[in-house]
Amino acid sequence: MVIVARIIRSVNFQWRLENRYLAWGAAILFLLLPSYTVAQDAVFFKPDSVKRHITAVRINTLLKIDGKLDEPEWSLTTAVSEFIQVEPFQGKGSSFPTLVKVLYNQKYLYFGIISKDSLGKKAIRATDLIRDFDNTKHDLISLSFDSFNDKRNAMVFATNAYGVQRDLLAFDDLYFDIDWDGVWEVRTTRTDLGWVAEFAIPWKTLRYPKTKDTIQSWGLNVTRVRRMTNEISAFSPYPRVVNGTRMDYAGVLDGLQPPPPSLNIRVQPYFLSSYDHYKNFPQNVTPQSTSVKAGGDLKWAVNPNSVLDLTAHTDFAQADADLQVNNVSRFSVFFPEKRQFFLEDASLFGVGVNPGVDQTGGSLVYQPFFSRKIGLDTSGNPIPIAGGGRFVYRSSKLNYGVIAIRQQGYNDLPGTNFFAGRISENFGSQDRVGALVTLKDQPSGSNIETTVDGFFRLGESNALNTVLTQSFTTSTGKQGFGGIVHYDYSTNQFQVKWTQSLITRDFDPQMGFVSRTDIIGATPSFVYFYRGDPLPFKNLLRASEPGFFPELYYTASTGKFSEMDLAMWPLWLNFQSGGYLGYGITPISQHLSNVFQPLGTNIAPGSYHYLQQAVEFSTDPSKMINFVTYYKTGTYFNGKLNSSDYQLQFVPIPYISISGEFNRNHFDKVGELKTTESVNLYILQSRFALNPHLQLTGVYQKNSLDNSNNYNIRLSWEFSPLSYVYIIYNRGRTGLVNNMPVPVQTEDHLIAKISYLQQF
């Protein structure tokens, strides 16, 4: 609060027009907030002490997984139904019946789920067949298992109506390994009565304790999304403000007799051949070359709690291309990790604050360990990895892990060793404390980070999260500090957050990521969730969610004011379809100590006050044609800036998806040279699938900022579970290097890769 008071006292609001907009925005915000005394449609409730149960039946035969449930074994078990709505009417019975049956034998745990629908297959929505699909665009069934009964962690297996797989690991309903891929099988059928999903999950994929009891009971929740009406229902109900992976709300799966955990090793070798061609590059770059490469990964589930991963000559040629971003803020852009080896078990090491995940820190992104610092240069180009390993232990009380990677020398970069060690201990119902150490070792010296962190659930609706890191670089002798304390209060009616941050000038997390240094920040926020009367047009509108998102920053080294953004969204409407409409107004005050260069435009040091307005709109994202737009306009430092982004997707059938994006930033008399220009970015993406296992994808990106054109085309065939053949073509073209014009440079890469997974 002291920081907030100092900022408000120090900022001289020299806007007359801006003050008028600010006053109107604040008035609209609070006028749209109905009195809390108006009856709400639902409350945030605690987990029920009386759990719902479903019993698994043992069989001695293997089932054919075809999504039909016509084997006689399925008649041996009684279906469980009576799902409860989470959305839109929390606590009411589901509008569409869902039936769940469970069988098992010595090899597999089987689920048969019938999702009935009065409109049959006409109601089914799916926009693509990509694994780990976007769950906001599909009908789906999701299974969440708490096999250790710790009421904290979950393994999740989901499918859409076309049999596309989505799996993840969840921890405290806070951290998620979304890109974890398990070996399991699902098939679906679509009929005039709805759709049917048949799951077969090997016991070797599931992790569970070795107990003296012959019969086990696990935590289980089953969630269904009927996307046409945006209805979410669950076997065991939970408040809509949390997810189905909040396992203290789960039901119980009874009657299991799994085989004792046994040898569980996955080996995945690969072979790769590539052709590379360069034109107009420096003389130290070979114009063309061919190469072959072999390597692979090994995963050993040592016991139900411990997993060892080893990798040699690690290759990520099949990883998705990064989508370009033209950034006009003073914060660096955070690009997420997309490489499979580093994505698995990422949640154990991934402490920090990331707005892309939970919006807790405003524009600030802070992660003490960021795996993209390994095997990639600052432009995102690959650097060869000789090999490495990862060991992870997880239990209901204690979690720890280590990562060690050797990066080869490449061009002018020396060989580098990377190490990360993590430990965390769970206590209470859902509290945790932990520590993280990272080491980057090069011939020129080392960089060391030491981190302590904690997560404390202060009640069903209250949580406190803190991360404190010290960095030390031996070559310079400099030490730095980065710290975040975040409070979160969430109910069905309100969400209040407050984040305090301190990042010193010499903070240098060379194995981490921070979007800005030398700041002291306060980023509170308030969102009001309203669904009661007198909300109009209830057939169209589901909720009104106005909010206030101020960001306040000081320069840590001087104590002087740096930046204040008072973002208000007095209008934010969520439609029943899943679309939304929002209007926001943001008074901004900036003090620049140095020249700022957004997209190549020089802005001189000094104090600036300006105001921006924004509109966001989305149609139903699950429809055949869907559209998302963001438009911001107003003053910008000493000039004006109009920023717009338009995204259009066309899905005639789930097997074909084509999407385009156009992003424009138009500067009007901005900076020292009163620059007037537009910077445009075009992105075209396509996906053509014969089935979920054979797909052709393409990405084209054109950016006027550096006159670049980039293509990425990939054919992938999953010929066996998690075994792939890839054919990849990448082309890059640019006319600017380090902001200087050069003869047009082109590079072409053609890659063929095959990998095969064998589980023992």
Secondary structure, 3 states (H helix, E strand, C coil): CHHHHHHHHHCCCCCCHHHHHHHHHHHHHHHCCCCCCCCCCCCCCCCCCCCCEEECEECCCCCCCCCCCCCHHHHHCCCECCCEEEECCCCCECCCCEEEEEEECCCEEEEEEEEECCCHHHHCCCCCCCCCCCCCCCCEEEEEEECCCCCCEEEEEEEECCCCEEEEEEECCCEEECCCCCCCEEEEEEECCEEEEEEEEECCCCCCCCCCCCCEEEEEEEEEEECCCCEEEECCCCCCCCCCCCHHHCEEEEEECCCCCCCCEEEEEEEEEEEEEEECCCCCCCCEEEEEEEEEEEEEEEECCEEEEEEEEECCCCCCCCCCCCCCCCCCCCCCCCCHHHHCCHHHHCCCECHHHHCCCCCCCEECCCHHHCCECCCCCECCEEEEEEEEEECCCEEEEEEEEEECCECCECCEEEEEEEEEEEECCCEEEEEEEEEEEECCEEEEEEEEEEEEECCCCEEEEEEEEEEEECCCCEEEEEEEEEEEEECCCEEEEEEEEEECCCCCCCCCEECCCCEEEEEEEEEECECCCCCCCCCCEEEECCEEEEEEEEECCCCCEEEEEEEEEEEEEEECCCCEEEEEEEEEEEEECCCECHHHCCECCEEEEEEEEEEEEECCCCCCEEEEEEEEEEEECCEEEEEEEEEEEEEEECCEEEEEEEEEEEEEEECCCCEEEEEEEEEEEEEEEEECCEEEEEEEEEECCCCEEEEEEEEEEEEECCEEEEEEEEEEEEEEECCEEEEEEEEEEEEEEEECCEEC
